[in-house]
């Protein structure tokens, strides 16, 4: 290899080293820096939308916390949480949006919704809280393409 290298003039060696360095820098840029900067630009474009979504979720969180007040003496409080979830969903006409219902331990019930109107979902949570005395343990919702629609997961447990 050294003999091959020694055959070239200084000018040719300098050109080979320079071209090799240029190729190495170009590959480093294309494989590391360019993807990094394009990803950074994408994140910068997404931030305003994410901030708007955060504001929407915070306002939804406040609405849900308002529903968690104490319930009065109510006839429906004797129903099992699973039966109460079903009855209230039929009453509010959102039973078709229920994707899955899973009873848990200690009278907890997990309910998954697929594309339900957010206002109807909140009204349903209020019915369960006020009429049946069932507490909301956790609530998470993802906005859908259609305005006002969400996919949600609600966990109920215990009585107020």
C-alpha positions as CSV (number, residue, x, y, z in Angstrom):
1,X,0.0,0.0,0.0
2,X,2.8,2.4,0.8
3,X,4.5,1.7,-2.5
4,X,1.2,2.6,-4.3
5,X,1.0,5.8,-2.3
6,X,4.6,6.7,-2.9
7,X,4.1,6.5,-6.7
8,X,1.9,9.5,-6.6
9,X,3.2,13.1,-6.6
10,X,2.6,15.4,-3.7
11,X,-0.1,17.2,-5.6
12,X,-2.0,14.0,-6.3
13,X,-1.7,12.9,-2.7
14,X,-3.0,16.3,-1.5
15,X,-6.0,16.0,-3.9
16,X,-6.8,12.4,-2.7
17,X,-6.6,13.6,1.0
18,X,-8.7,16.7,0.2
19,X,-11.4,14.7,-1.7
20,X,-11.5,12.1,1.1
21,X,-11.9,14.8,3.7
22,X,-14.7,16.4,1.6
23,X,-16.5,13.1,1.2
24,X,-16.2,12.3,4.9
25,X,-17.6,15.7,5.9
26,X,-20.4,15.4,3.3
27,X,-21.4,11.9,4.7
28,X,-21.2,13.2,8.3
29,X,-23.5,16.1,7.3
30,X,-26.0,14.0,5.4
31,X,-26.2,11.2,8.1
32,X,-26.0,13.4,11.3
33,X,-26.5,17.1,11.0
34,X,-29.2,17.3,8.2
35,X,-31.6,14.9,10.0
36,X,-31.0,16.6,13.3
37,X,-31.8,20.1,11.9
38,X,-34.8,18.9,9.9
39,X,-36.2,17.2,13.0
40,X,-35.6,20.4,15.0
41,X,-37.5,22.4,12.4
42,X,-40.4,19.9,12.5
43,X,-40.6,20.2,16.3
44,X,-40.6,24.0,16.1
45,X,-43.5,23.8,13.6
46,X,-45.4,21.5,16.0
47,X,-45.0,23.6,19.2
48,X,-47.9,26.0,18.5
49,X,-50.3,23.2,17.9
50,X,-49.2,21.3,21.0
51,X,-49.6,24.5,23.1
52,X,-53.2,24.9,21.8
53,X,-53.9,21.2,22.6
54,X,-52.4,21.7,26.1
55,X,-54.7,24.7,26.7
56,X,-57.7,22.6,25.6
57,X,-56.8,19.7,27.9
58,X,-56.3,22.1,30.8
59,X,-59.7,23.6,30.3
60,X,-61.2,20.1,30.0
61,X,-59.4,19.1,33.2
62,X,-61.1,22.0,35.0
63,X,-64.5,20.9,33.7
64,X,-63.9,17.4,35.0
65,X,-62.7,18.6,38.4
66,X,-66.0,20.6,38.7
67,X,-67.9,17.3,38.3
68,X,-66.2,15.6,41.2
69,X,-68.3,17.4,43.9
70,X,-70.1,15.4,46.6
71,X,-73.3,13.7,45.6
72,X,-76.5,13.9,47.6
73,X,-78.5,10.9,48.8
74,X,-79.5,9.3,45.6
75,X,-81.5,6.2,44.7
76,X,-79.0,5.1,42.1
77,X,-76.1,4.8,44.5
78,X,-77.1,1.2,45.3
79,X,-76.4,0.0,41.7
80,X,-73.1,-1.6,41.0
81,X,-70.6,0.6,39.2
82,X,-70.7,-1.6,36.1
83,X,-74.5,-1.4,36.0
84,X,-74.4,2.3,36.6
85,X,-71.9,2.8,33.7
86,X,-74.2,0.9,31.4
87,X,-77.4,2.5,32.5
88,X,-76.0,6.0,32.3
89,X,-74.4,5.4,28.9
90,X,-77.8,4.3,27.5
91,X,-79.6,7.2,29.2
92,X,-77.1,9.7,27.6
93,X,-77.2,7.8,24.2
94,X,-73.4,7.3,24.1
95,X,-73.4,3.5,24.5
96,X,-72.6,3.1,20.8
97,X,-69.3,4.9,21.3
98,X,-68.2,2.6,24.1
99,X,-65.3,0.5,22.8
100,X,-64.6,-1.5,25.9
101,X,-65.7,-1.8,29.5
102,X,-63.5,-3.6,32.0
103,X,-64.5,-4.2,35.6
104,X,-61.6,-4.0,38.0
105,X,-61.0,-4.8,41.7
106,X,-62.4,-2.7,44.5
107,X,-65.5,-1.6,42.5
108,X,-63.4,0.1,39.8
109,X,-64.6,0.2,36.2
110,X,-62.5,1.2,33.2
111,X,-64.3,2.5,30.1
112,X,-62.8,3.2,26.7
113,X,-64.6,5.4,24.1
114,X,-64.0,5.7,20.4
115,X,-65.1,9.0,18.8
116,X,-67.6,10.4,21.2
117,X,-68.6,14.0,21.5
118,X,-66.6,15.6,24.4
119,X,-69.6,17.5,25.8
120,X,-71.7,14.3,25.8
121,X,-68.9,12.4,27.6
122,X,-68.6,15.2,30.3
123,X,-72.4,15.1,30.8
124,X,-72.2,11.3,31.1
125,X,-69.5,11.6,33.8
126,X,-71.6,14.1,35.6
127,X,-74.6,11.7,35.6
128,X,-72.4,9.0,37.0
129,X,-71.0,11.3,39.7
130,X,-74.3,13.0,40.7
131,X,-76.9,10.4,40.2
132,X,-74.9,7.3,41.1
133,X,-72.3,8.8,43.4
134,X,-69.4,7.2,41.5
135,X,-66.0,9.0,41.6
136,X,-63.8,9.6,38.6
137,X,-60.4,8.2,39.4
138,X,-58.7,9.1,36.1
139,X,-59.7,10.6,32.8
140,X,-57.7,10.9,29.5
141,X,-58.9,12.0,26.1
142,X,-57.3,12.4,22.7
143,X,-58.8,14.9,20.2
144,X,-60.0,13.3,17.0
145,X,-60.2,14.7,13.4
146,X,-63.8,15.7,13.7
147,X,-64.4,18.9,15.8
148,X,-65.6,18.2,19.3
149,X,-64.9,14.4,19.1
150,X,-62.5,12.6,21.4
151,X,-61.3,9.1,22.1
152,X,-61.2,8.7,25.8
153,X,-60.4,6.4,28.7
154,X,-62.2,6.9,32.0
155,X,-61.6,5.0,35.3
156,X,-64.3,5.1,37.9
157,X,-63.9,3.8,41.5
158,X,-65.5,4.2,44.8
159,X,-68.4,6.2,45.9
160,X,-68.7,9.8,47.0
